[in-house]
Structures are given as C-alpha cells and as structure tokens.
Amino acid sequence: MKACERPESHMLPNPVHLRMDEDIDFHDAERIAKDQAKAYYSDAMLLSWFDKKTGRYSPHDVECCAEGKPSWVEYAKSRGGNLTIDINHEDYVFVFLGKPGLS
C-alpha cells in the first residue's frame, strides 16, 4: 500500500469520530460503522472503506493517490459520499452515501 492511500481526518467527508476502547477487528468495525451510519441515514450505502491494520482499502483502484488524496476517498466523494465513520483515529474508515431527508 502506498502511503498516500492512508487517510487524514481533513480529507474525509463529514467525519464522525468514534473511539472503541476494546480491540476490534474489521468485521466488528464494519458492523459498528453501518449501525452508526443508519442513525444518520436509514438507507446509508457503504461506498468505500480503509483498514489501517492490514493496509487494505476498497475500492482498490489501479490509479493511486489523485493529487495526494487516497483514491478510495476520492471514489466515494465522486459518488456523493457524504458521511464518514472514523473508528479509532483512522484505524478503520467507512464512507457512506445517505440520501437527505431519510433518517
């Protein structure tokens, strides 16, 4: 993974920062993020994600780092991503699309 694929908080659309005291894995983090996103938008759709522990992210675009920004963040933004659930200071990041008025 290239360093530019790692997110910084200022790059994320409308971040909601969560702190989990217990050690969680990706699947736990994804479940937590989806539950939290539903509190904002009942129909929230996951567009992209990042897992710092493994260095994995999705979508895994061939073209990395548009202007120093993570490709997976730019992908979500270009598709209307308007909510980010950031767990444990970018350990896990999930970008969602939620339709206004549906919460």
C-alpha positions in Angstrom: 0.0 0.0 0.0 1.3 3.4 -0.9 1.5 6.0 1.9 -0.8 8.3 0.1 -3.7 5.8 0.5 -3.7 6.4 4.2 -6.4 9.0 5.2 -6.1 12.1 7.2 -9.2 13.4 9.0 -9.4 16.6 7.0 -9.7 14.5 3.8 -12.9 12.8 4.9 -16.4 14.0 4.1 -18.4 14.9 7.2 -16.4 12.6 9.6 -18.0 11.1 12.7 -15.2 10.0 15.1 -15.8 7.0 17.3 -13.5 5.7 19.9 -13.7 2.0 20.8 -11.8 1.0 24.0 -11.8 -2.7 23.2 -9.6 -4.2 20.4 -11.9 -4.8 17.4 -11.3 -6.4 14.0 -12.5 -5.2 10.6 -15.8 -7.1 10.8 -16.7 -5.6 14.1 -15.7 -2.1 12.9 -17.8 -2.5 9.8 -20.9 -3.5 11.8 -20.4 -0.6 14.2 -20.0 1.8 11.3 -23.1 0.6 9.5 -25.1 0.9 12.7 -23.8 4.4 13.3 -24.5 5.4 9.7 -28.1 4.2 10.0 -28.5 6.7 12.9 -27.9 9.5 10.3 -29.5 7.9 7.2 -31.8 4.9 7.3 -30.7 3.9 3.8 -26.9 4.6 4.1 -24.9 2.8 1.4 -21.3 2.0 2.0 -19.1 3.3 -0.8 -15.6 2.8 0.4 -13.5 1.7 3.4 -10.0 1.5 4.8 -8.4 -0.9 7.3 -5.1 0.5 8.7 -4.1 -2.7 10.4 -3.9 -4.7 7.1 -3.3 -1.8 4.7 -6.4 -2.8 2.7 -8.9 -0.5 1.2 -11.8 -0.7 -1.2 -12.3 0.0 -4.0 -8.7 -0.8 -4.7 -8.2 1.4 -7.7 -5.3 0.9 -10.1 -4.6 4.7 -10.1 -3.4 5.6 -6.6 -3.5 9.0 -5.0 -5.1 11.7 -7.0 -3.2 14.8 -6.1 -2.0 13.2 -2.8 -5.5 12.1 -1.8 -6.5 8.5 -1.3 -8.1 7.0 -4.4 -10.8 5.3 -2.3 -11.8 8.6 -0.6 -12.0 10.4 -3.9 -14.0 7.5 -5.4 -16.6 7.9 -2.6 -16.7 11.7 -2.8 -17.2 11.5 -6.6 -20.3 9.3 -6.0 -21.8 11.5 -3.4 -20.2 10.2 -0.2 -21.5 12.5 2.5 -20.8 10.7 5.8 -17.6 9.1 7.1 -17.5 6.9 10.2 -13.9 7.0 11.5 -13.1 4.5 14.2 -10.1 4.9 16.5 -8.3 7.7 14.7 -8.4 6.3 11.1 -7.8 2.7 12.2 -11.0 1.9 10.3 -12.7 4.4 8.0 -16.0 3.9 6.2 -17.5 6.4 3.7 -21.2 6.2 3.1 -23.8 7.8 0.8 -27.0 8.8 2.6 -30.0 10.5 1.0 -31.1 13.7 2.7 -34.4 13.5 4.5 -34.3 9.8 5.1 -33.2 9.1 8.6 
